[in-house]
Amino acid sequence: SKLGTLMPIGRSLYAIQLRHWINAYKVKNQPLRLLVINSDDMKERTESTYLKVLDFLKLPHELPKTFVEHHKHAYIVPMSATVRALLERVFEPYNRQLGDL
């Protein structure tokens, strides 16, 4: 849908996106193996999160020499409390759905 792919807020409704992935990759009578990584974990605990991914993929623990952060940017203007409250209300039901997936 346009909401899910073209609009910035729609792209951030992860419950909707994950439902599509789950439906695309589920196999009858087999449990779905899907690892979801929180971007904050990757940023704040890069090495341990990376090792978690390697474990999930059943790959050996071979670390790169360095981890490079991509798509890093700073916000020029801080978010207002009003906008933050509005976004929290919009995202709340979808964030709740994430726990149910």
C-alpha positions in Angstrom: 0.0 0.0 0.0 1.1 3.6 -0.4 1.0 4.1 3.3 3.4 1.3 3.9 5.9 2.1 1.1 5.9 5.7 0.1 5.1 7.7 3.2 7.8 8.1 6.0 5.4 7.2 8.8 4.1 4.2 6.9 7.6 2.9 6.4 8.0 3.1 10.1 5.0 0.9 10.9 7.1 -2.2 11.4 4.2 -4.5 12.4 2.7 -4.1 9.0 6.0 -4.7 7.2 6.8 -7.7 9.4 3.4 -9.3 8.7 4.3 -9.2 5.0 7.6 -10.9 5.6 6.1 -13.5 7.8 3.4 -14.3 5.2 6.0 -14.4 2.4 8.4 -16.8 4.2 6.2 -19.1 6.3 6.3 -22.7 5.3 3.4 -25.1 6.2 4.1 -27.1 9.4 7.4 -25.4 10.0 8.2 -22.7 12.6 9.3 -19.4 11.0 12.8 -18.4 11.9 12.9 -14.6 11.8 15.3 -12.4 13.8 14.3 -8.8 14.3 17.1 -6.5 15.4 16.4 -3.2 17.2 18.4 -0.5 15.5 19.2 1.0 18.9 20.8 -2.3 19.9 22.9 -2.4 16.8 24.0 1.2 17.4 24.6 0.9 21.2 25.7 -2.7 21.5 27.1 -3.3 18.0 29.4 -6.2 18.7 27.1 -8.3 20.9 24.2 -7.7 18.5 26.4 -8.7 15.5 27.3 -11.9 17.4 23.6 -12.5 18.0 23.0 -12.4 14.3 25.9 -14.8 13.6 24.5 -17.2 16.2 21.0 -17.0 14.6 22.5 -17.7 11.2 24.7 -20.5 12.6 27.9 -18.8 11.4 31.3 -18.7 13.1 32.1 -15.7 15.3 34.3 -13.7 13.0 34.3 -10.0 13.7 35.2 -7.3 11.2 38.2 -5.1 12.1 35.8 -2.2 12.6 32.1 -1.5 12.5 31.0 1.4 10.3 27.8 3.3 11.1 25.8 4.0 7.9 23.0 6.4 7.4 24.1 8.5 10.3 22.6 12.0 10.6 21.8 14.5 13.2 18.5 16.3 13.5 18.8 20.0 13.0 15.7 21.0 15.0 14.7 19.0 18.1 11.3 17.5 18.0 8.6 19.4 19.9 6.8 17.8 22.8 3.5 18.2 20.8 4.8 16.3 17.8 6.4 13.6 20.0 3.1 13.0 21.8 1.2 12.9 18.5 3.7 10.3 17.0 3.5 8.2 20.2 -0.3 8.0 19.9 0.0 7.1 16.2 2.6 4.5 16.7 1.3 3.0 19.9 -1.1 0.4 18.5 1.4 -0.7 15.9 4.2 -1.0 18.5 1.9 -3.1 20.6 1.2 -5.4 17.6 5.0 -6.0 17.3 4.9 -7.9 20.5 2.1 -10.1 19.2 4.0 -11.1 16.1 
